[in-house]
Amino acid sequence: MAQSADAKAYNAKVYVTLRPSVLDPAGTAVRSGLSHMGYDNVSKVRIGKYIEVELTAESEVAAKSQLDKICDQLLANPVIENYRIEILEAVAV
Amino acid sequence: MKFGVIVFPGANCDRDIAYILRDILGQPTRMVWHEDSDLSDVDVVVVPGGFSYGDYLRCGAIAQFSPAMRSTVAHAKQGKQVMGICNGFQVLTEMGLLPGALVRNRDLHFVCDRIPMTVERNDLPWTQGYQQGQVITLPIAHGEGCYFADDDTIKSLEDNNQVLFRYCDANGKASDTANPNGSLNNIAGICNRAGNVLGMMPHPERAADAALGNTDGLALFKGLLEGLTSSAKVAA
């Protein structure tokens, strides 16, 4: 995508989680493991994905807009997953 | 009928199905590399089982953006036949050609077994080789084959008779104990509303050569050929 020379670098953190209505057998298995370890106060474990994305964009709004599209199209499957995005402007080294 | 079998990096059932189509059924079959986009000579597109792109991110998630799959969408929109088996079913749901999603099996196990299932309707080319309600046994082999969709989608699938195969016990009853992976409503295979796109987790191509001891899958391919050949004659 064409960007002007003053496009900024951003670091994004994307959290993809299973929708509450979707069973998470892996999370249940981990909870069961914790219970075996003696952590019997842990009532629930849900496992999701954490994805780091580095990108350039004209503004934080533009970066967010593009990341929304990326999540809707590929990083998350809206049938089974939700996502949340955090964006930070990258510090120049 | 000419078949096109999409070949992804990581696919491993592509040659199995080509063997059935070419050698058992004698149909012209072309392997279509995922970077090819020309499907113009193909009547039926087959999206085979395996682990396309290593199943990275989610099963079938990355395959949907390949040139061959973009052409498969156009192929389906023309009303032509598309069938996805196992990973192919996952790809078709990821790209929205079929509703719902395939998630991790209920009991976390990769299930590799021969499983009975009912044929729910037989008025489509996909299933016209069977009797309605017939119990057939097909191999399954998957870790993420638990069919999931929201309540409205499940209702719409059932209302429109889009469930073609349903896991059942030996007597044809779709019970929870006969459900190998936790699929909602014991769903093993569905079609789209128009009926030209099929997705199923079981492997009919692994039960279509008598040498393997089970030919319950062969009727799917034979019925499909008969159905499409007769409709081609009507069109001509």
Interface residues (C-beta under 8 A of the other chain):
Chain A: S21 V22 L23 D24 P25 A26 A29 L74 L75 N77 V79 I80
Chain B: L57 R58 A61 I62 F65 T93 E94 P99 G100 A101 V103 R104 N105 R106 D107 L108 C146 F148 A149 D150 G182
